[in-house]
Amino acid sequence: MIRHFDRPLFFSVLLLCGIGIAMTYSATVTTIALADYWQRQLVFTILGAIALVTAALFDYRHLELLAQPSYILLMASLLAVYLVGEVKSGAQRWLNLGVTDVQPTEAGKFLLIVFLAWYLSRFQDRIRRLSYLIGIIILLLLPLGLVYVQPDLGMTVTLAFISGTLILISGVRLVHVLLGLAAGAATWPILRGTLQDYMVERIEIFLDPASNPDAAFNVQQALISIGNGGWIGMGWGEGSQNQLHFLRVRHTDFIFSVIAEELGFIGTVLVLLLLFFVIWRLVRIADLAQDQFGRLITLGVASLIFFQTFVNVGMNLAILPVTGMTLPFLSYGGSSLVSMMVAVGLAQSVVMRHRKMDFA
């Protein structure tokens, strides 16, 4: 079984984490309050690697028994955030566990993937019936609603994208997809009225940056950083916008701009190719999965990494609104990194137990 462990995927993830540690160091070392963040990220990476291997050794098929408890845990954690969560930067997204604060939505992404994979595989032969499709949509709207009111529009869209991808893969009827799109369009005016002021502001800034130069400042600095990088970059730790602190939240949401400024176009392309190599390996694992449950888990993880990469790079390039979405394996953050590596470990569990053919 261990011979099927996907080593290229494992080492690619570790390489991305290593680049993330190096870029976090560059982005934070000159800020006293953040100077130890690269060390924290190193600890998170070690914990994540242990969690990945542990998840790989765990038989993913047992998760079918934990799918419904996973949904209950997801709902309970989101309710706890709603009732007693800590407010940071105007959003109530965190739970204080004494030792550290955690963001339940990070682990919640994978709890939702497990539940969706169970439901869609359990009712694989019935998902084409409208009643079963409506059932899963109702179950999805509950956690999505709790995430939306935190407020966290970026995570809400992420969860909706993952859910929609898995539902489409499961073979729903085209007429039901069209009905869903029509229902979404009909409810948009209502949803539009519930958007928080900051959400509306980000959309307006995206459409017209000149309407609010102060709010658009960081996006402009991100573009300057990317332009500064040229072909080969200014050198690690030498980026002007990064080191002079013109670029804000540079160790999280805008780590891509730091990479582009210091490693240049060539370095940035190599990092993106590495991310897409990870996605490709996950898709290959899904193709080899021996059951629909394992296939959907792996495709859920692949769709998550793809979506977060696409949106994060898009907002750094100013072709998408700023959403506060991190770059997988590269942005600073323990909750997101460890939970992402656990998810990759589950994909490893799938390939280690496939029986179709050897995986080169």
N, C-alpha and C positions, 0 to 999 in steps of 0.2 A: 504493500500500500504506500509506503513512504517514498518508493521510487517514482511515484506519479506526482510528488510534490513539485509544483511549478517554480523551479529555481529562478528562471528569468524574471518572472513576475515579482518574486520575493526581493531579489537584488535590485530591481528597478525601483520598487517602492522605497527600499532603504537608501538608494542613491538620491531619490527625490527628497527624502527626509534630511539627508546630509546637506543637500543644497539649501534646504529650508533653514537649517541651523546656521549655516554660514551667512545667509542673507539676513537672518534675524539678528545675528551678531553685528553685521554692518549697519543695520537700520536702527539699532538700539544702544550700541556701546557708548556713544557720545551723549546719551541722555541718562543722567544719574539714576533717576527713578526706574529706568528700564534696563539698566546695564547688565543685570543678571538674567534677562529673559532668554538669551541664547542657551544658558545653562539649564534653565527650566525646560526649554524645548528639547535639549539633549536627553533629559530625564524622561520627558513624555515619549520620545522616540524609543528609548530602551523599554519602557513599559509597554508601548504599542507593539514592539517587536515580540515581546514575550506573550502579549495578548493574541497577536496574530498566529503564532505557532500553537498556542493553546487552543484557539478556535479551530485551527486546521486539524488538530488531533481529535477534536470533538466530532462525533458523527452528526452531520447536519440534519439527517433524517429524524433525529430525536426532537428537532425544533418544531416539528408538526404538532407534538404534544404540548409545546409551550406557546403556540401561536395565539391562542385565545388569551392566556395569561399575559402575553406580550402586549396585546391591545389594551387590556385592563390596566397594566402598568403604565402604558403610554398615557391613557386618559387620566389616571391618578396623579401622575407627575405634572401633567399640564394643568390639572385642577389645583394642585398645590401651588404652582407658580401663580395662577390667577388669584388665589386666596392669600398666600403669604410670601410670594416671591419678592426678591429684592429688585429695586429700580436702579438701573444704571443707564446714563445717557438718555433719560426720558423713556425707557422701555422696561417693562417688568418681565424679564426673561430668565432670571437666575434664582437658584435655590442655595441657601447657605447651609452647608453640611458641617459647619464648625471648622474643619481643617481647611476647606477651600469652598469656593462657589462653583457650581456646575450649571450648565445650560442644558436642561432635559431634552430640548429639541434636537441636539446633536445625536444623542443615542436614540432619540425618538424616530429619527429617519430610518434606522435599521430595524427598530421594533415594528414600524409600519411596513417595511419591506417583507419581513417575516410573516406578518399577519396577512398581507395581500397575497403573497406566494401561496400560503396555505389555503385561503379562500378560493383563489382562482384555480388552483390545482384540484382542490376538493370538489368543486362544482364545475370542473372543466367541461363536462358534457352538457351543462345547463346554463352556462354563462351567456349563451345566445338568446336565452329567454329574458324578456324585459324585466320580469319581477326580480330575478337574481342580480341583474345589472343595477337596478334601482336600490336593491338591498346593500350592495357594496358602496354605492355612492352615498347613501345615508350614513353608513358607518364611517366613511371618509370625511364627511362634512363636519362631524363632531370634533375630531382633533384639529382639523383645519381651521375651524371657527375659533377654537381656543388659542391657536397660534396667532391668528390674525388680530385678535383683540389685545395681544401683549403690548404694543403692536409689533408685528414682524411680517411685513409683506413679502420680503425676499424668501424667507423660509416657507411661507404659505405657498408661494408660487413653486418653490422647489418640490415640496411634498405633492402638490397637484401635478407637476410634470412627471415625477416618478410614478405616481398612481396611474395617470393617463397612459404612460408608456406601457406599463405592465398589463393594463386592461386591454389596450389595443393588441398587444402581442398574444393575448389569450384568445383572440378570435371572435370579438364581438361583431355583431352584424352592422353593416354600413349604415343602414337606416337608423339604427340606434345611436350611432356616432353623430349622424346629422341631427337627430332629435336633441342630443346633448349639446351640440354647438348652438342650436336654435334657442335652447333653454338658457344657455350662458349669455347669449346676446340679449335675450329678453330681460335678464336680471342685472345686466351691467349698469343701467341707470340707477338702480337701487344700491348696488355695490359702490358706484362712484360717489354717492352721497355719504358713504361711511368712511371714506379715505381720510386718514389723519392729515393735518396740515403739512407735516414734513414730507409725506408721501406725494402730495400734490406739488409741493415745492420742487422735489427732485425731478418729477416729470416735466414741470415747466422749465427748469434749468436745462434739462436735456434738450428740450425743444428750442429753447432760446437762452443760451448762456449769458447773454448781455442783459437779461432781465434782472439778474441778481449776481453781480460780479463777486461779491463776498462769498456767497454760497457756492459759486462755481470755481472758487480759487483752487481747491485741491485737484479738481479735474484738470484745470489748466496746468497745474504743476506736474501732474502725472504725464500729460502730453509733452511738456518740456523735458521731463526726465527721460522719457522714451526717445525723444529726438536727440538728446545729448549723447545717448549711447552709441549712435552711429553703427558701424559694422562690427567692431570688436569691443566696444564699451570703454568706459573711463578707467576701469580697473576696480577690483574688489576693494571696498572701503573708500573709494575715491569719488563717488558720485556727488556732484555739487548740490543738487536739490535734496538728496538724501542726507548728506552729512551736515548741511547748513539748516536742516529742519524746515525747509520750505514745504516739503511733502509730508502731509499729516497721515496718521494711522498707517504709516509705511511698513510696519511689521505685520500687519494683518490684511486689511482690504486692498492695500496698494503695494503689496510685496512684488507684484509683477512689474511695476514701474521701477522699483529698485533693481530688480534683475536686469531689466532692459537697459537701464542707465549704466550699470557697472559691468555687465557681461556682453552688452551689445546685441545686435540683430542675430548674429551667429549663435551666441549663448542662449538667447531667448528661444530661437527655433529648436535648439537641441533639447531645452527643457520641455517645450511643448511636445516635441516628438516623443520624449520619454513618457509624458502623461498619456499620449495617445497609444503608445505601446502597451501601457498598463491596461487601457480600455480594450485594446485589441485582444490581449491575453484573456481578459475576462469574458469577452464575447466568444472566444474559442472554447473556453471552459463551459460556457452555457451550451454550446453546440455538442459537447461531449457528455453533458449531464445525462444520467440514466433515468431521470424522472422529471416531470413538469415542475415539481416543487423546487428542486435544485436549480433547474434552468431559470426559473423566475427570480430566485434569490440572486443569482449571479448577474442576470440582466438588470435587476434593480440596482445593484451596486455599480455596474457599468454606466447606467443612465445617470446616476447621481454624480459620478465623477465627471462625466461628459458635461452635464448641465452646469455644474459649479465652475468648471474650467471655462466654458463658453461665456457665462455671464460675468465672471470675474475679469477675464481678459477684455471682454466687450466694454465693461464700464471703465477700465483703465485706458482704453482707446477712445472713450467718449462716443462709442457707437451704441451704447445701451445706458439707461439711467443707473445711477449709483444705487446699489441695493444692500451693501454691507455684507456681501457674500465672499467667503474666503476661497483661496486657491488651494485645492486638495494637496495635502502632504507638505506644502511649502509655507503657508501662512502660519503665524504663531497661534497657538491655542491647544491646550491639553485635551479638552473634551472632544473637539473636532478631530484631532489627530488620532487619538487612541480609538475612538469609535470607528473611524474610517479604516484603521488597520485591522480591527476586529472583523469588519465586513469583508475585507480582503481575505482574512483567515477563513471565513465561512466559504468563500469561493474556493479556496485551497482545499477545504474539506470536501467540496463537491468533486473536484477533479481527482482527488486521492481515492475516491470511491466509485469512479466511473468504470464501466465494464464494456465500453464500446470498442476502444482501441487505445494504443499507447499514445501519449501526448508528448511530442518532441519538444 
